[in-house]
Amino acid sequence: MKYAVGVDLGGTKISAGLVDSTGRLLNKTKIGTEADKGPKHVIGNIIRSITAVSKDMGVKPKDIAGAGIGSPGPLDAAKGIIHFAPNLPGWKEIKLKDIVQKEFPFPVHVDNDANVAAYGENWTGAGKKVNYFLFVTLGTGVGGGLIVNNEIFHGTADSAMEIGHVTVFPDGRKCNCGNYGCLERYASATGIVITAKEFIAAGKKTLLTKTVLSSKAVHDAALKKDKVAIDILTDAGRCLGIVIANTASLLNLDMVALGGNVAEAGEFIFKPVREEIKKRVLFPANRIKVVKAKLGVDAGLIGAARLVFSNAGVA
Amino acid sequence: MKYAVGVDLGGTKISAGLVDSTGRLLNKTKIGTEADKGPKHVIGNIIRSITAVSKDMGVKPKDIAGAGIGSPGPLDAAKGIIHFAPNLPGWKEIKLKDIVQKEFPFPVHVDNDANVAAYGENWTGAGKKVNYFLFVTLGTGVGGGLIVNNEIFHGTADSAMEIGHVTVFPDGRKCNCGNYGCLERYASATGIVITAKEFIAAGKKTLLTKTVLSSKAVHDAALKKDKVAIDILTDAGRCLGIVIANTASLLNLDMVALGGNVAEAGEFIFKPVREEIKKRVLFPANRIKVVKAKLGVDAGLIGAARLVFSNAGVA
């Protein structure tokens, strides 16, 4: 029961980490997912990663309590079946848990990637020992995970915390999902670029007209005190703040940690988020604390490993 | 362990019910709250109600498993302390549970009124045996309760499900709470009257110009196929649908039951609610079922009684 292996299955890379029962990451490997070669090949890569990350450290299978895998896509967490995954061609009702399980003497667990990242941050990161903890990751899209009293809140079909597709503006921007005004269209890296384009098209004077647009470029311009860039990030933060305020009014949470690339813009995002919460949350008791996530890209690995210890009743 | 008493403490009336362990309501009393006479007097009325409703039926204290009280206002459910209650003058940090407890040999439990109504509907009403169940009551305001696997979801400070103060329109109508665009300003009886006034002020032709405005008057006009009245209810339903869709995207629930006076408008409200959910919820797995609450004003009594049985491990 000394170690667990955590795996983060991404569209381009598979990371694996050897984690001890206190949540310390002792070793890490990263290989290409090679998603284009299909599910069987990708699962082979997962199995190789699990073996490699433990062998590297001279850890024997008998000292490994199990392996946890954070996977994209809608899935059945208990059965470890991936219903589908937009970035993994050919993945349809893949029995990931059972297939990986056959290769190892220890138990294998599977959960959603945003859930395990939330679970990691709640174990050793920004949300350590926080009972009602929300994690939101702001990247190309917006994802989230909710941890209540050390347990992942799954919802009835393991589909909870689709926070990127919560409506901010009922008649807002059209989203890829078909809906209008989804948070993802405003507060993700993609959303920030859309806002930047709108501001530039409106003829606003900004350094951004001279660069390739990206959320990083907007952040860089904001650091140079470009007023328009600051407004763009403020807008993203406000939209995020509205949704977090609503989530806090519904769930009465202790803390939200923001992770992902967009969270790197720091106070440009965090300040408007906090302002919206203060403005919109009725009861002081519901005024959720807003912090930056701490574990970065390791959150998923650490949280996936935690699945092993929590299932064994240790973490 | 045969019976429990459930109490519904309201601003104008106190109802008490004798409930058996299957959730059947056997007897019911109702007296005035007499809130203007202060907390001590009101608590006396609660105690008298508990005694009366069991005595009526010849039930002896030894056959009563306990009493549960659904109370308005922010409160500490475990300690049974009411922090304050807008409709009960003088209620500030009132130790309701301890005071009532002294009068009876059986345990006394306290929880929020919307929570216990949700708990009742989840026991014997519309949400019977539903694992992820949301209850929304549409009256003067909008309240809600969330039941997950037979337990009330309280949040970190017993302040979860402030669904009436979730923002629908970020720059919308000013709410009494200080925020803008709260659901309560659109989908409550109050909100429906505001919408009606706006429509009338805009010069729309409607039967409503000839009546005293109320949500019931709007419903009556809608039944007479008044186009404007139908549009007013559709608007309320849409706003409610947006918030329920968002809640479903966040929490992945099985069912929402709508109660309260406004829900009496039936399909005029339910249809737009369902349409918004279909439009806004990305994954079919998150498409929550929408039904009408079944227990009416008894939901609170029955749910308050359930607190007794669930604390005893029976329901």
Interface residues (C-beta under 8 A of the other chain):
Chain A: P74 N131 Y132 L146 F153 H154 G155 T156 A157 D158 S159 A160 M161 E162 I163 H165 V166 T167 V168 F169 P170 C177 G178 N179 R238 I242 V243 A245 N246 T247 S249 L250 L251 N252 L253 D254 K279 R280 V281 L282 F283 A285 N286
Chain B: P74 N131 Y132 G144 L146 F153 H154 G155 T156 A157 D158 S159 A160 M161 E162 I163 H165 V166 T167 V168 F169 P170 C177 G178 N179 R238 I242 V243 A245 N246 T247 S249 L250 L251 N252 L253 D254 K279 R280 V281 L282 F283 A285 N286
